[in-house]
């Protein structure tokens, strides 16, 4: 289940508020002492995070399906890029080495099934407040250390009603914001629903790379900026402006290498791009995360900063 976006934090006794974790969304299937970790498109992460095989020992049920976030900490800060790197480890030895250097934590915030009973809207239709109680019964006391960075399985914090204070505390402590959920909401697998709302301090979203502008100076051999797009509700590609900052040298090389396989003679946008000097247009297949402050009146990103490549996402995930 996915969240819509709210413009600002709010208080409401009908909502619970959770921190927004910066990692990889992941479903954990636990059964008979075994764990399987699947990404949002069914990517199998199990072997990439061998340290999380121990999760089964902290779940007090024969079978359970958990929804949560795979988080990797660098010091006291969540590092989404490190989580993505871990998710794409190519060999078991590499995965074991990374597990020692940058171990992951699974932060559980929902439970979809327990002992073969489906708790979602397609099954027994159990509301969030009851699912939360079941989740606490299963993993709460056994989740380990008080500091979530010290335990491999943690339970996401949850505050009732106090959304504004939760948001301010989350941002102050390095989170992107909060997720507001109606306490009586059902869980609709695979759907984006207004019963869940993301409230972010600085917004972040995924966009399609639809072209490159010319680079200058030290970036003359790579590119200046990425032309960004998203699909509207009819599947048409809309232009959201350019992002030209936030890249590491590795980002520049990797993006340029990917772009060379996607070059096209025609603009992927229906409306001509007027506000940049285009070096090349690309078929919209490459997905990136970008942070920004807001949208301008023209629908462009204000103060965008590149964050990371998202090989785990598909073009259809990038929707307005």
Secondary structure by P-SEA (a helix, b strand, c coil): cbbbbbcbbbbbccbbbbccccccbbbbbbcccbbbbbcccccccccccccccccccccccccbbbbbcccccccccccaaaaaaaaacccaaaaaaaaacbbbbbbbcccccccccccccccccccaaaaaaaaaaccccccccccccccccccccccccaaaaaaaaaaaacccbbbbbccccccccccccccbbbbbcbbbbbbbbcccccccccccccccccbbbbbccccbbbbcccccccccaaaaaaaaaaaaaccccccccccccccccccccccccccbbbbbcccccccccccccccccccccccccccc
